Amino acid sequence: MDDSSDPGSVSTGKPNYQLPAMKFFHQLWVYRKFLLIVFTPVFLLPLPLIIRTKEAECAYTLFIVAIFWLTEALPLAVSALLPALMFPLFGIMASKEVASAYFKDFHLLLTGVICLATSIEKWNLHKRIALKMVMLVGVNPACNTSTAAMVMPIVEAVAQQIMSAEAEADVLEMTYATGSTNHALELDESISECEASDWKEKTKQDNRYDNGSCHIMCKAEKEKNPPPAETGRKYRNQKDHMMCKVMCLCIAYSSTIGGLTTITGTSTNLIFAEQFNTRYPKCQCINFGSWFILCIPITIMIMLLSWVWLQWLFLGFNFKEMFQCGKEKSAREQASARVIKEEYRKLGPISYPEVITLVLFILMALLWFTREPGFIPGWSSLFPQYPGFATDSTAALIIGLLFFIIPAKTLSRTSNGENSVFDYTPLITWKEFQSCMPWEIMILVGGGFALADGCEVSKLSAWIGSKLTPMGSLPMWLIILISSLIVTSITEVASNPATITIFLPILSPLAEAIHVNPLYVLIPATLCTSFAFLLPVANPPNAIVFAYGHLNVIDMVKAGLGVNIIGVAVVMLAVTTWAVPLYNLQTYPSWAPDFSTVNSTGL
């Protein structure tokens, strides 16, 4: 029997009388979500009971949903369903009207995009592109850091291949160093054909594949470096550790920054586009082409400046090493390159489904760009009797439908010249599509649309706008900066979709109240909502790279603070320069509500 369990045993820790209090607070912490769910509506209940207006009742619903979203006391999608319950009970909107807000044009656009993403992942097109890119660019660490920060759609796959190659190269170098009497011998010209074949055979035996992802499990590497959970992560030197940190941060930050480029790149962009088009249906200026023209310079500038910032913060400025891409490769780089080439060779020739997926991807992008390019008539002008009927979701659905129609296999001839007929299977199936579909985001966005409609019907938006009118006396750049900093701060502790869904119904009335183009305020806020770089919990990419163990929280805070400042500064530059003629931001548009009693504010 364990003596420590005896009540009469002497305790060397804290006094026993503190234990009940600690236990009580521990129980409170365990049940914190339940307590939030129960007491939040109770504490806010005086708002509709005392004021007794539709605006107060809508605000009561808005506060409850916002608190649940920020704290995630309930799943985001479940909290998003609360307006469908509360608005009919308060008499703000009928149940049928609320239900119609939960499925918009955004959901159709997302459906088409996910069809494309499902096919890309199923047929490993992203892996082929990743390996090919690394082969073309090289395996120099500094070059790979900048490359990872510029090629967003496949950056995660690139990182996986580089990490695998580096691990295999370490083992290869160790093998030759210990197996040769001349330890100073360079690898670049001394690897014989026999040794190369041994290396290939070892790689072939130790490579394992799971669901199309390459995981090189090298036995020698396992023995040399056990998992971090067992012995702690080891680095050959401080520079290696810093390089791991830079690569991880590049992967996390570039996946976020790259999404800014297109309307479909992030959920926040999609939410903004749908809510903006719903609130201002007469405005046709937000489309795939105009957004790309606006954001591609923003993305490039933020990524280049962020790369310089991360290089300086962790590696210092060594221009000789940073810009030696394309020069003579070291032995380590040659060994890594051989691993990459071997992995690419194992993929075999490009397959028929990969070709079709790539063609459909290019076709979808072309349809988006050419629908309403702005400087010339787009393909939507082919239907002049239905202006504005075709949207980006139309193009996405056309391509998405083809993935369910085009067969994944073609006829092939046997040795005797006869055709071999395969069972008809499309490029993707509904089950595969369903497993990739982000249903939570779909319901979350629908809840945001329902809240926006409720704020409009109850006149809460107009009330907020009237209270924000005094802000019109502030300089326009200061208003944009304040709103951008607020959403950037909130998005560090709340999900990006929840943050943009909460703030769009507030910032739109603000712009209307101070009589400025709503895009002047909404575009910076939308872009800054994606700047969740500070904490591991701020967004999924941060959490994923943090889990690898190379980083600690203070690393992410130091690096993320600089990237946040860079991002806000570049966005401020954009909305005061090239965005002005692009969206005619200097004039109050005819498609926005015109309050004649509000004096216009100079920009």
C-alpha positions as CSV (number, residue, x, y, z in Angstrom):
1,M,0.0,0.0,0.0
2,D,1.3,3.5,-0.9
3,D,2.0,5.5,2.3
4,S,1.3,8.7,0.4
5,S,-2.3,7.8,0.3
6,D,-2.6,7.7,4.1
7,P,-4.5,10.7,5.5
8,G,-2.2,10.8,8.5
9,S,1.0,10.9,6.5
10,V,3.1,14.1,6.6
11,S,2.8,16.3,3.6
12,T,5.8,18.2,2.4
13,G,3.8,20.3,-0.1
14,K,1.4,23.2,0.4
15,P,-0.9,23.2,3.5
16,N,-4.0,21.0,3.2
17,Y,-6.4,23.9,3.8
18,Q,-5.5,25.3,0.4
19,L,-6.4,22.2,-1.4
20,P,-10.2,22.7,-1.4
21,A,-9.9,26.2,-2.8
22,M,-7.5,24.9,-5.5
23,K,-9.9,22.1,-6.3
24,F,-12.8,24.6,-6.5
25,F,-11.0,26.8,-9.0
26,H,-9.9,23.8,-10.9
27,Q,-13.6,22.7,-11.2
28,L,-14.6,26.2,-12.3
29,W,-11.9,26.0,-15.0
30,V,-13.0,22.6,-16.2
31,Y,-16.7,23.8,-16.5
32,R,-15.8,27.3,-17.8
33,K,-17.5,26.7,-21.1
34,F,-20.7,25.5,-19.5
35,L,-20.7,28.5,-17.1
36,L,-20.2,30.9,-20.0
37,I,-23.1,29.3,-21.9
38,V,-25.4,29.5,-18.9
39,F,-24.5,32.9,-17.4
40,T,-23.8,35.0,-20.5
41,P,-27.5,35.2,-21.5
42,V,-28.5,35.8,-17.9
43,F,-26.0,38.7,-17.4
44,L,-27.1,40.3,-20.7
45,L,-30.8,39.8,-20.1
46,P,-31.4,43.4,-18.6
47,L,-30.6,44.8,-22.1
48,P,-33.8,43.6,-23.8
49,L,-35.9,43.7,-20.6
50,I,-35.1,47.4,-19.7
51,I,-34.8,49.0,-23.1
52,R,-37.5,47.0,-24.9
53,T,-36.7,47.9,-28.5
54,K,-36.0,45.8,-31.5
55,E,-32.5,47.4,-31.6
56,A,-31.8,46.2,-28.0
57,E,-33.2,42.7,-28.7
58,C,-31.0,42.4,-31.8
59,A,-28.0,43.7,-29.8
60,Y,-28.7,41.1,-27.1
61,T,-28.5,38.3,-29.8
62,L,-25.4,39.9,-31.3
63,F,-23.6,40.1,-28.0
64,I,-24.4,36.5,-27.1
65,V,-23.3,35.1,-30.5
66,A,-20.1,37.3,-30.4
67,I,-19.1,36.1,-26.9
68,F,-19.7,32.5,-27.8
69,W,-17.6,33.0,-31.0
70,L,-14.8,34.7,-29.2
71,T,-14.6,32.2,-26.4
72,E,-15.7,29.1,-28.4
73,A,-17.9,28.1,-25.5
74,L,-20.0,26.4,-28.2
75,P,-18.7,25.1,-31.5
76,L,-18.6,28.0,-34.0
77,A,-21.2,26.5,-36.2
78,V,-23.6,25.9,-33.3
79,S,-23.3,29.5,-32.1
80,A,-24.0,30.6,-35.7
81,L,-27.4,28.9,-35.5
82,L,-28.5,31.0,-32.5
83,P,-29.9,33.9,-34.8
84,A,-32.2,31.3,-36.4
85,L,-33.6,30.6,-32.9
86,M,-33.6,34.1,-31.3
87,F,-34.7,36.4,-34.2
88,P,-38.1,34.7,-34.7
89,L,-38.7,34.6,-30.9
90,F,-38.0,38.4,-30.6
91,G,-40.1,39.1,-33.7
92,I,-37.2,40.6,-35.6
93,M,-37.3,38.3,-38.6
94,A,-39.6,35.4,-39.6
95,S,-38.0,31.9,-39.4
96,K,-38.2,31.5,-43.2
97,E,-36.4,34.8,-43.7
98,V,-33.6,33.9,-41.3
99,A,-33.2,30.5,-42.9
100,S,-32.7,32.0,-46.4
101,A,-29.7,33.9,-45.0
102,Y,-27.8,30.7,-44.3
103,F,-27.2,29.8,-47.9
104,K,-25.9,32.5,-50.3
105,D,-23.8,32.8,-53.4
106,F,-20.7,32.4,-51.2
107,H,-21.7,28.8,-50.5
108,L,-21.9,27.9,-54.2
109,L,-18.5,29.5,-54.8
110,L,-17.0,27.5,-51.9
111,T,-18.5,24.3,-53.3
112,G,-16.8,24.7,-56.6
113,V,-13.5,25.6,-55.0
114,I,-13.6,22.5,-52.7
115,C,-14.2,20.3,-55.7
116,L,-11.0,21.5,-57.2
117,A,-9.1,21.1,-53.9
118,T,-10.4,17.6,-53.5
119,S,-9.1,16.5,-56.9
120,I,-5.7,18.2,-56.3
121,E,-5.3,16.3,-53.0
122,K,-6.7,13.0,-54.3
123,W,-4.3,12.8,-57.3
124,N,-1.3,14.3,-55.5
125,L,-0.9,17.2,-57.9
126,H,0.3,19.4,-55.1
127,K,3.1,17.0,-54.3
128,R,4.3,16.8,-57.9
129,I,4.4,20.6,-58.1
130,A,6.2,20.9,-54.8
131,L,8.9,18.4,-55.7
132,K,9.4,20.0,-59.2
133,M,9.7,23.4,-57.7
134,V,12.3,22.3,-55.2
135,M,14.3,20.7,-58.0
136,L,14.2,23.9,-60.1
137,V,15.0,26.3,-57.2
138,G,17.5,24.1,-55.3
139,V,18.0,23.1,-51.8
140,N,20.0,26.0,-50.4
141,P,18.3,27.0,-47.1
142,A,18.2,30.7,-47.7
143,C,16.8,30.2,-51.2
144,N,14.2,27.8,-49.8
145,T,13.2,30.3,-47.2
146,S,12.4,32.9,-49.8
147,T,10.8,30.4,-52.1
148,A,8.5,29.2,-49.3
149,A,7.5,32.7,-48.7
150,M,6.5,33.3,-52.4
151,V,4.8,30.1,-53.4
152,M,1.8,29.7,-51.1
153,P,-0.5,27.0,-52.5
154,I,2.2,24.3,-52.2
155,V,4.4,25.7,-49.5
156,E,3.4,23.0,-46.9
157,A,4.2,20.2,-49.4
158,V,7.5,21.9,-50.2
159,A,8.5,22.0,-46.5
160,Q,7.7,18.4,-46.0
161,Q,10.0,17.4,-49.0
162,I,12.8,19.7,-47.8
163,M,12.7,18.3,-44.3
164,S,12.7,14.8,-45.5
165,A,15.6,15.5,-47.9
166,E,17.7,17.2,-45.1
167,A,17.1,14.2,-42.8
168,E,18.3,11.8,-45.5
169,A,21.2,13.9,-46.4
170,D,22.4,14.0,-42.7
171,V,22.4,10.2,-42.7
172,L,24.2,10.0,-46.0
173,E,26.9,12.4,-44.8
174,M,27.3,10.6,-41.5
175,T,27.6,7.3,-43.4
176,Y,30.4,8.5,-45.6
177,A,32.2,10.4,-42.9
178,T,32.4,7.4,-40.6
179,G,33.0,4.8,-43.3
180,S,36.0,6.6,-44.8
181,T,39.5,7.0,-43.4
182,N,39.8,10.5,-44.9
183,H,37.3,12.5,-43.0
184,A,38.1,15.7,-44.9
185,L,37.0,14.1,-48.2
186,E,34.3,16.1,-49.9
187,L,31.2,14.4,-51.1
188,D,30.6,16.4,-54.2
189,E,33.0,14.4,-56.5
190,S,33.8,11.2,-54.6
191,I,30.5,9.3,-54.5
192,S,30.9,6.2,-56.5
193,E,28.2,4.4,-58.5
194,C,28.2,1.6,-56.0
195,E,27.6,3.9,-53.1
196,A,24.9,5.8,-55.0
197,S,23.1,2.5,-55.7
198,D,23.4,1.5,-52.0
199,W,21.9,4.9,-51.0
200,K,19.0,4.4,-53.5
201,E,18.3,0.9,-52.2
202,K,18.3,2.1,-48.6
203,T,15.9,4.9,-49.5
204,K,13.7,2.5,-51.4
205,Q,13.4,0.3,-48.3
206,D,12.8,3.0,-45.7
207,N,10.3,5.1,-47.6
208,R,6.7,4.8,-46.6
209,Y,3.6,6.4,-48.1
210,D,0.3,7.2,-46.4
211,N,-2.6,8.8,-48.2
212,G,-0.3,10.3,-50.8
213,S,2.0,12.0,-48.3
214,C,5.6,11.1,-48.3
215,H,7.1,10.3,-45.0
216,I,10.8,9.2,-45.1
217,M,11.4,7.0,-42.1
218,C,15.1,6.5,-42.0
219,K,16.2,3.9,-39.5
220,A,19.7,5.4,-39.0
221,E,18.1,8.8,-38.4
222,K,15.7,7.2,-35.8
223,E,18.6,5.8,-33.9
224,K,20.6,9.0,-34.1
225,N,17.8,11.4,-33.3
226,P,14.9,9.8,-31.4
227,P,11.6,11.7,-31.3
228,P,11.6,14.9,-29.3
229,A,9.2,13.5,-26.7
230,E,11.9,11.0,-25.8
231,T,15.2,12.8,-25.7
232,G,14.4,16.4,-26.7
233,R,15.2,17.9,-30.1
234,K,18.9,18.1,-30.9
235,Y,20.5,20.5,-33.4
236,R,24.1,20.4,-34.7
237,N,24.5,24.1,-33.9
238,Q,22.6,27.2,-33.2
239,K,22.4,28.2,-36.8
240,D,20.5,25.0,-37.6
241,H,18.0,25.7,-34.8
242,M,17.5,29.2,-36.1
243,M,17.0,28.0,-39.7
244,C,14.4,25.5,-38.5
245,K,12.6,28.4,-36.8
246,V,12.7,30.6,-39.9
247,M,11.4,27.8,-42.1
248,C,8.5,27.0,-39.7
249,L,7.5,30.7,-39.5
250,C,7.8,31.1,-43.2
251,I,5.5,28.2,-43.8
252,A,2.9,29.5,-41.3
253,Y,3.0,33.2,-42.3
254,S,3.2,32.6,-46.1
255,S,0.2,30.3,-46.1
256,T,-1.7,33.2,-44.4
257,I,-0.3,36.0,-46.5
258,G,-0.7,34.2,-49.8
259,G,-4.4,33.7,-49.2
260,L,-4.9,37.5,-49.3
261,T,-4.2,37.5,-53.1
262,T,-7.6,36.1,-54.2
263,I,-11.2,36.3,-53.1
264,T,-11.2,32.6,-52.7
265,G,-7.9,32.5,-50.9
266,T,-9.2,32.9,-47.3
267,S,-12.6,32.5,-45.7
268,T,-12.4,36.2,-44.5
269,N,-12.2,37.4,-48.1
270,L,-15.2,35.3,-49.1
271,I,-17.2,36.5,-46.1
272,F,-16.4,40.1,-47.0
273,A,-17.3,39.7,-50.6
274,E,-20.6,38.1,-49.9
275,Q,-21.6,40.5,-47.1
276,F,-20.5,43.5,-49.1
277,N,-22.5,42.4,-52.2
278,T,-25.5,41.7,-50.0
279,R,-25.4,45.1,-48.4
280,Y,-24.5,47.0,-51.6
281,P,-26.1,44.9,-54.4
282,K,-25.7,47.8,-56.9
283,C,-21.9,47.7,-56.6
284,Q,-20.2,45.4,-59.1
285,C,-16.6,46.4,-58.3
286,I,-15.6,43.5,-56.0
287,N,-14.7,40.5,-58.2
288,F,-11.9,38.1,-58.7
289,G,-9.9,40.3,-61.1
290,S,-10.1,43.6,-59.2
291,W,-9.3,42.0,-55.9
292,F,-6.2,40.2,-57.5
293,I,-5.0,43.5,-58.9
294,L,-5.4,45.2,-55.5
295,C,-3.8,42.4,-53.4
296,I,-1.0,40.9,-55.5
297,P,1.3,43.9,-54.8
298,I,0.3,43.8,-51.1
299,T,1.1,40.1,-50.9
300,I,4.5,40.5,-52.6
301,M,5.5,43.5,-50.5
302,I,4.4,41.8,-47.2
303,M,6.2,38.6,-48.0
304,L,9.5,40.2,-49.1
305,L,9.6,42.5,-46.1
306,S,8.6,39.6,-43.8
307,W,11.3,37.5,-45.2
308,V,13.9,40.2,-44.6
309,W,12.5,40.6,-41.0
310,L,12.7,36.9,-40.2
311,Q,16.2,36.7,-41.7
312,W,17.4,39.6,-39.6
313,L,15.7,38.4,-36.5
314,F,16.9,34.8,-36.5
315,L,19.9,34.6,-38.9
316,G,21.3,38.1,-39.3
317,F,22.2,39.6,-42.6
318,N,24.7,37.5,-44.5
319,F,24.1,38.5,-48.1
320,K,26.7,36.0,-49.4
321,E,24.8,33.1,-48.0
322,M,21.3,34.6,-48.6
323,F,21.7,35.1,-52.3
324,Q,24.0,32.3,-53.4
325,C,21.1,30.5,-55.2
326,G,22.4,28.9,-58.5
327,K,26.1,28.9,-57.5
328,E,28.1,25.8,-56.9
329,K,26.3,23.5,-54.5
330,S,27.9,22.1,-51.3
331,A,28.0,18.4,-50.6
332,R,25.0,18.6,-48.3
333,E,23.0,20.4,-50.9
334,Q,23.9,17.8,-53.6
335,A,22.9,15.0,-51.2
336,S,19.6,16.7,-50.5
337,A,19.0,17.3,-54.2
338,R,19.5,13.6,-54.9
339,V,16.8,12.7,-52.4
340,I,14.4,15.2,-54.0
341,K,15.0,13.8,-57.5
342,E,14.5,10.2,-56.2
343,E,11.2,11.1,-54.6
344,Y,10.1,12.9,-57.9
345,R,11.1,9.8,-59.9
346,K,8.9,7.6,-57.7
347,L,5.9,9.6,-58.7
348,G,6.4,8.3,-62.3
349,P,5.2,10.2,-65.3
350,I,2.3,12.7,-64.9
351,S,-1.0,10.8,-64.9
352,Y,-4.1,11.5,-66.9
353,P,-6.1,12.7,-63.8
354,E,-3.3,15.1,-62.8
355,V,-3.4,16.6,-66.3
356,I,-7.2,17.0,-66.3
357,T,-7.1,18.5,-62.8
358,L,-4.4,21.0,-63.8
359,V,-6.3,22.0,-66.9
360,L,-9.5,22.5,-65.0
361,F,-7.6,24.6,-62.4
362,I,-6.2,26.9,-65.1
363,L,-9.7,27.1,-66.7
364,M,-11.3,28.1,-63.5
365,A,-8.8,30.8,-62.9
366,L,-9.3,32.1,-66.5
367,L,-13.0,32.2,-66.1
368,W,-12.7,34.2,-62.9
369,F,-10.3,36.7,-64.4
370,T,-12.2,37.2,-67.6
371,R,-15.7,37.4,-66.2
372,E,-15.5,41.2,-65.6
373,P,-11.8,42.2,-66.0
374,G,-12.7,45.9,-66.0
375,F,-10.5,47.2,-68.8
376,I,-12.2,45.1,-71.5
377,P,-15.7,43.4,-71.7
378,G,-15.7,40.0,-70.1
379,W,-17.6,36.8,-70.9
380,S,-20.5,37.9,-68.7
381,S,-21.2,40.5,-71.4
382,L,-22.3,37.6,-73.7
383,F,-25.5,37.7,-71.7
384,P,-26.5,41.4,-71.8
385,Q,-30.1,40.6,-71.1
386,Y,-29.1,39.3,-67.7
387,P,-26.6,41.8,-66.3
388,G,-25.0,40.8,-63.0
389,F,-26.7,37.3,-63.0
390,A,-23.4,35.4,-63.5
391,T,-20.9,35.6,-60.7
392,D,-17.7,33.9,-59.7
393,S,-19.7,31.1,-58.2
394,T,-21.1,30.4,-61.7
395,A,-17.6,29.7,-63.0
396,A,-16.7,27.7,-59.9
397,L,-19.8,25.5,-60.3
398,I,-19.2,24.9,-64.0
399,I,-15.7,23.6,-63.3
400,G,-16.8,21.8,-60.1
401,L,-19.4,19.9,-61.9
402,L,-16.9,18.6,-64.5
403,F,-15.0,16.9,-61.7
404,F,-18.0,14.6,-61.1
405,I,-18.4,13.9,-64.9
406,I,-15.0,13.4,-66.4
407,P,-13.8,9.8,-65.9
408,A,-10.7,9.2,-63.9
409,K,-9.5,6.5,-66.3
410,T,-9.4,6.3,-70.1
411,L,-9.4,3.4,-72.5
412,S,-6.1,1.6,-73.0
413,R,-5.0,-0.9,-75.5
414,T,-3.8,-4.4,-74.6
415,S,-0.9,-6.2,-76.3
416,N,-3.2,-7.7,-78.9
417,G,-4.7,-4.3,-79.8
418,E,-8.0,-4.6,-78.0
419,N,-9.3,-1.8,-75.8
420,S,-9.4,-2.4,-72.0
421,V,-12.6,-0.9,-70.6
422,F,-12.4,0.3,-66.9
423,D,-15.3,0.8,-64.6
424,Y,-16.6,4.4,-64.9
425,T,-15.3,6.4,-61.9
426,P,-15.3,10.2,-62.0
427,L,-12.3,12.3,-60.9
428,I,-13.8,12.7,-57.5
429,T,-16.8,11.1,-55.7
430,W,-19.3,12.7,-53.5
431,K,-17.9,10.9,-50.4
432,E,-14.4,12.3,-51.2
433,F,-15.9,15.8,-51.7
434,Q,-17.9,15.6,-48.5
435,S,-14.8,14.7,-46.4
436,C,-13.1,17.9,-47.6
437,M,-16.0,20.2,-47.4
438,P,-15.7,22.7,-44.4
439,W,-19.2,22.5,-43.2
440,E,-18.5,24.5,-40.1
441,I,-17.3,27.5,-42.1
442,M,-20.5,27.3,-44.3
443,I,-22.8,27.4,-41.3
444,L,-20.6,30.1,-39.6
445,V,-20.8,32.3,-42.6
446,G,-24.5,31.8,-42.8
447,G,-24.9,32.9,-39.2
448,G,-23.0,36.0,-40.0
449,F,-25.3,36.8,-42.9
450,A,-28.3,36.2,-40.6
451,L,-26.8,38.6,-38.0
452,A,-26.2,41.2,-40.7
453,D,-29.8,40.9,-41.9
454,G,-31.1,41.1,-38.4
455,C,-29.1,44.3,-37.7
456,E,-30.5,45.8,-40.9
457,V,-34.1,44.9,-40.2
458,S,-34.1,46.0,-36.6
459,K,-32.4,49.3,-37.4
460,L,-29.5,48.4,-35.1
461,S,-27.0,49.2,-38.0
462,A,-28.5,52.7,-38.4
463,W,-28.3,53.3,-34.6
464,I,-24.7,52.3,-34.5
465,G,-24.0,54.5,-37.5
466,S,-25.6,57.5,-35.8
467,K,-23.4,57.0,-32.7
468,L,-20.3,56.7,-34.7
469,T,-20.9,59.9,-36.7
470,P,-18.6,62.0,-34.4
471,M,-15.6,60.0,-35.7
472,G,-16.0,61.9,-38.9
473,S,-14.0,64.7,-37.4
474,L,-10.9,62.4,-37.2
475,P,-8.5,62.2,-40.2
476,M,-9.5,59.4,-42.5
477,W,-6.1,57.7,-42.3
478,L,-6.5,57.6,-38.5
479,I,-9.9,56.0,-38.7
480,I,-8.6,53.3,-41.0
481,L,-5.5,52.7,-38.8
482,I,-7.7,52.4,-35.6
483,S,-10.1,50.0,-37.2
484,S,-7.2,47.9,-38.7
485,L,-5.4,47.7,-35.3
486,I,-8.6,46.7,-33.5
487,V,-9.4,43.8,-35.8
488,T,-5.7,42.8,-35.9
489,S,-5.7,42.6,-32.1
490,I,-9.1,40.7,-31.9
491,T,-8.1,38.1,-34.5
492,E,-5.2,37.0,-32.4
493,V,-7.6,35.5,-29.8
494,A,-10.6,34.8,-32.0
495,S,-11.1,33.0,-35.3
496,N,-10.7,35.0,-38.4
497,P,-14.2,34.3,-39.8
498,A,-15.8,35.1,-36.5
499,T,-13.9,38.4,-36.2
500,I,-14.8,39.6,-39.7
501,T,-18.4,38.5,-39.3
502,I,-18.7,40.6,-36.1
503,F,-17.0,43.8,-37.4
504,L,-18.4,44.1,-40.9
505,P,-21.9,45.1,-39.7
506,I,-20.2,47.7,-37.5
507,L,-17.8,49.2,-39.9
508,S,-20.3,49.5,-42.8
509,P,-22.5,51.9,-40.9
510,L,-19.4,53.8,-39.7
511,A,-18.4,54.5,-43.3
512,E,-21.9,55.5,-44.2
513,A,-22.2,57.8,-41.2
514,I,-19.0,59.7,-41.9
515,H,-19.9,59.8,-45.6
516,V,-16.8,58.0,-47.1
517,N,-16.6,55.1,-49.5
518,P,-17.3,52.0,-47.5
519,L,-14.5,50.2,-49.3
520,Y,-12.1,52.7,-47.8
521,V,-12.8,51.2,-44.3
522,L,-13.9,47.6,-45.2
523,I,-10.9,46.6,-47.4
524,P,-8.2,47.4,-44.8
525,A,-10.2,45.7,-42.0
526,T,-10.8,42.6,-44.1
527,L,-7.1,42.2,-45.0
528,C,-6.0,42.9,-41.4
529,T,-8.3,40.3,-40.1
530,S,-6.0,37.7,-41.6
531,F,-3.0,39.0,-39.8
532,A,-3.1,36.4,-37.0
533,F,0.7,36.0,-36.6
534,L,1.3,36.5,-32.9
535,L,0.2,33.4,-31.1
536,P,0.2,29.6,-31.8
537,V,-3.6,29.6,-31.2
538,A,-4.2,32.5,-33.5
539,N,-4.9,30.3,-36.6
540,P,-4.4,26.7,-37.7
541,P,-1.1,27.3,-39.7
542,N,0.5,28.7,-36.6
543,A,-0.6,25.8,-34.4
544,I,0.6,23.3,-37.0
545,V,4.2,24.6,-37.2
546,F,4.3,25.2,-33.4
547,A,3.5,21.5,-32.9
548,Y,6.8,20.5,-34.6
549,G,8.7,21.7,-31.5
550,H,11.2,24.1,-33.2
551,L,9.5,27.2,-31.8
552,N,8.4,28.5,-28.5
553,V,5.8,31.2,-27.8
554,I,8.2,34.1,-27.4
555,D,9.7,33.3,-30.8
556,M,6.2,33.6,-32.4
557,V,5.4,36.8,-30.5
558,K,8.7,38.5,-31.5
559,A,8.4,37.4,-35.1
560,G,4.6,37.9,-35.4
561,L,4.7,41.5,-34.0
562,G,7.1,42.6,-36.7
563,V,5.0,40.9,-39.4
564,N,1.8,42.4,-38.0
565,I,3.4,45.9,-38.2
566,I,4.6,45.2,-41.7
567,G,1.2,44.0,-42.8
568,V,-0.8,47.0,-41.4
569,A,1.7,49.4,-42.9
570,V,1.6,47.9,-46.4
571,V,-2.3,47.8,-46.3
572,M,-2.3,51.5,-45.2
573,L,0.0,52.2,-48.1
574,A,-2.2,50.3,-50.6
575,V,-5.5,52.0,-49.6
576,T,-4.0,55.4,-49.9
577,T,-2.3,54.8,-53.3
578,W,-3.2,52.3,-56.0
579,A,-6.5,51.3,-54.4
580,V,-7.8,54.8,-54.8
581,P,-8.1,54.9,-58.6
582,L,-8.9,51.1,-58.7
583,Y,-12.1,51.6,-56.6
584,N,-12.6,55.3,-56.9
585,L,-12.2,55.7,-53.1
586,Q,-12.1,59.5,-53.2
587,T,-15.8,59.9,-53.9
588,Y,-18.9,58.7,-52.0
589,P,-20.4,56.1,-54.4
590,S,-24.0,56.1,-55.7
591,W,-24.5,52.5,-54.6
592,A,-24.1,53.4,-50.9
593,P,-26.9,55.0,-48.8
594,D,-26.7,58.7,-49.0
595,F,-27.6,60.5,-45.7
596,S,-28.0,64.1,-46.7
597,T,-28.0,65.3,-43.1
598,V,-24.4,64.1,-42.7
599,N,-21.7,66.4,-43.9
600,S,-19.1,64.8,-46.2
601,T,-15.6,64.4,-44.8
602,G,-12.6,65.2,-46.9
603,L,-10.2,62.4,-47.5
